[in-house]
Amino acid sequence: MNIEAVCCFCGKSVLVKEAISLSVKVDIDAVEEQGFLCHRKCLKSKLDKRIANYLFIDL
């Protein structure tokens, strides 16, 4: 079964099994967090070039 979600950057469909999962906390000590899914290419396009990109070797 191909379950889809919405990419938090572009708003288009992304297959859950292919998506990058992001977890956001309001601060480092927060217990609550919110999760988001996105395309690899969308996250890569948002990261500064100085950020290590070992997740994107296959792009």
C-alpha positions as CSV (number, residue, x, y, z in Angstrom):
1,M,0.0,0.0,0.0
2,N,1.4,3.4,-0.9
3,I,0.4,5.8,1.9
4,E,0.9,9.5,1.0
5,A,1.4,12.6,3.1
6,V,1.8,16.3,2.3
7,C,5.3,17.7,2.0
8,C,5.7,20.5,4.6
9,F,7.7,22.6,2.1
10,C,6.1,22.3,-1.3
11,G,2.6,21.1,-0.4
12,K,2.7,18.2,-2.9
13,S,2.1,14.5,-2.1
14,V,5.1,12.5,-0.9
15,L,5.1,8.7,-0.3
16,V,5.5,8.2,3.4
17,K,8.0,5.4,2.8
18,E,10.2,7.8,0.8
19,A,9.7,10.9,2.9
20,I,12.2,12.6,5.3
21,S,10.7,12.8,8.8
22,L,11.4,16.0,10.7
23,S,10.9,16.6,14.4
24,V,10.6,20.1,15.8
25,K,10.8,21.3,19.4
26,V,10.2,24.9,20.5
27,D,13.4,24.6,22.6
28,I,15.9,21.9,23.4
29,D,14.3,21.1,26.8
30,A,10.8,20.9,25.5
31,V,8.9,17.6,25.9
32,E,6.4,18.4,23.2
33,E,7.4,18.1,19.5
34,Q,5.7,18.2,16.2
35,G,6.5,16.0,13.2
36,F,6.6,16.9,9.6
37,L,7.2,14.9,6.4
38,C,8.9,16.2,3.2
39,H,10.7,15.2,0.0
40,R,14.4,14.8,0.2
41,K,14.9,17.4,-2.6
42,C,12.7,19.9,-0.8
43,L,14.7,19.7,2.5
44,K,18.0,19.8,0.6
45,S,16.9,22.9,-1.2
46,K,16.2,24.6,2.1
47,L,19.4,23.8,3.9
48,D,22.3,26.1,3.8
49,K,25.2,24.8,1.7
50,R,27.4,24.8,4.9
51,I,25.2,22.1,6.5
52,A,26.5,18.6,6.2
53,N,24.4,16.8,3.6
54,Y,25.2,13.1,4.2
55,L,21.5,12.3,3.9
56,F,21.4,13.4,0.3
57,I,24.3,11.4,-1.3
58,D,21.8,9.6,-3.5
59,L,20.5,12.8,-5.1
